[in-house]
Amino acid sequence: MADCFDLTLKQQLLWVQHFETVEELEHGLHASTQRYNQQWLVSKNDYRTPPQAPALLALESAA
């Protein structure tokens, strides 16, 4: 999963934005990580967000 996140981070943040300071970069990294973890639809999770995947897996296992 790290490789997918790394590529996404480069494509969505590092290749399209310029940061003047380390603090700006840190803020951008934090915002991108939050967006990825809460909103990004991951194909290997059947296009669910990372928080949705374990919850649905637990429901499927219980059934």
Buried (B, 14 or more C-beta within 10 A) or exposed (E): EEEEBEEBBEEBBBEEEEBEEEEEBEEBBEEBEEEBEEEBEBEEBEEBBBEBBEEEEEEEEEE
